[in-house]
Amino acid sequence: MQTENENVRRNKLFVFGLLSVGFAVLISNIISKNAADVTTDFLMVFLSGGLFVLSIIIAVQFRLGGGHGKAYLLFAGFASLWFAAELTWLNSEIISRLSPFPEQGDWFYLAGYSLLFVFSIYYLKPFRLAISNKLLAYAALASLMFFIPTIYSTYSLNRDASIFEILWGAVYPIADTMILFPAVLGVLLFIKGKVGLFWSFTCIAIILNIIADSGFFFLDIDKSSYSSNPINILYMWSYILFAFGIYSHVKLFKKPKMKSFGKTDDLK
């Protein structure tokens, strides 16, 4: 088990990470757009790469043991796809300076959403007895409250766009809605004390991603979006939350004898 000193060090490093990337992005935006582009893109690659490495570690550590072992493998797949997406974005914006529509990185992002959703389902399965119809209704309502106005805005504010552009504009809101449902369930279970640090960090990370996606969506409609916008801080914080959730889980279950997931309580 993690000692109190380890928890204190982890928490300090966590807060330092959040503050550091926030200041780095804000200061680079003050300096120049080029500085902001380079800083944002390299930080995204660095943070997503760190998450990818940690996800591989935990996937290897649990070796498909039980439902959660498969879940960690799916999470590693998700992390690898988003790492690939960030590398692709860095190449297109900083190195080759090409801007295709849609971006090549978008396909990696969207594939990652699918694995993140399936991971969430696998991870929630051991807690299914704690998920009441009321919790399902709350999660569905929250997802619909996000989905309906966003999809309506996609069409109503882009009437001059082509059908393909409108449909493409709806892809991310649909993907966000897909992962919002299990994330809200996770938050509600955390409030009830049913899940612990890893899952709570994961849910908050997902919600930060959705907020950032929504922000870019409306900035794009307003024609005021740009790739190094400070709203990217939310994406970076999301990577940090994912990473620290995984890190805390690796430290919690680092004993070599732990090879299966027999008890739900061990997974919190």
Residue, then its C-alpha position, 0 to 999 in steps of 0.5 A: m500500500q502507498t505510504e502517507n509520504e508517497n501520497v504527499r509527494r504524488n499530490k505535490l507532483f500532481v499539482f506542480g504538473l497542472l500549474s506548470v503546463g498551464f503557465a507554459v501555455l499561457i506564457s507562450n501565448i503571450i510571447s507569440k503564436n509560433a511559440a504557443d504552437v510549438t509549446t502546445d504541440f510538444l507538451m501534448v506529445f510529451l504528456s500523451g507519451g507519458l500516459f502511453v508508457l504508464s498504460i503499457i506498464i499497467a497492462v503488462q503488470f496485470r496481463l489480462g487478469g480478469g475483466h480489469g486486465k482486459a480493461y487495462l489492455l483497452f486503455a493502453g490501446f486508447a493511449s497509444l492511439w491518442f499518442a499517435a494522434e498528437l504525433t500526427w498533429l505535431n508533424s502536420e502543424i510544426i514539421s510539414r505545415l499541412s492542414p488537410f480536412p479532416e486532419q489525419g490525427d482525427w482518425f486516431y482520436l476517434a478510434g481512441y474514443s471507441l476504445l476508451f468507451v469499451f474500457s469504461i464498460y469493462y471497468l464498470k462491470p464489477f460495480r454493476l450491482a451498485i449501479s441503480n436505475k436511478l444512477l443510469a437515469y442521471a447519467a443518461l439525462a446528463s448525456l442528453m443535456f449535452f448531446i441535444p443542444t450541441i447537435y442542434s448547434t452543429y446544424s443551426l450555426n453551420r447552415d452554409a456548410s456542406i453536408f459532409e462538413i456538418l456531419w463531420g462537425a457532429v462526430y466529436p459531440i457524438a463521441d463525447t456523448m458516448i464516453l460522457f455516460p460512463a464518466v457520469l456513472g463513475v462520478l456518481l459512484f465516486i460520490k457514493g464511495k464505491v470507486g476510488l482514485f483511479w476511476s475518479f481521476t479517469c472520469i474527471a479527465i474524460i469530462l475535461n476532454i469533453i469541456a475542451d472539445s465543446g469549447f473548441f466547437f463553439l470557438d470554431i463556429d465563432k471563427s475565433s479558434y486556433s490550435s494553440n488556444p489556452i483551452n488546450i490546457l484542459y486537454m493537458w490536464s486531462y492527460i495528467l489526470f489519466a497518468f496520475g490515476i494509472y500511476s497511483h494504481v500501479k503503485l497500489f498493486k505493485k506486489p508481484k503476487m497480485k495476479s487476478f482481480g478476485k474482489t471488487d474492493d481491491l479495484k477501487 
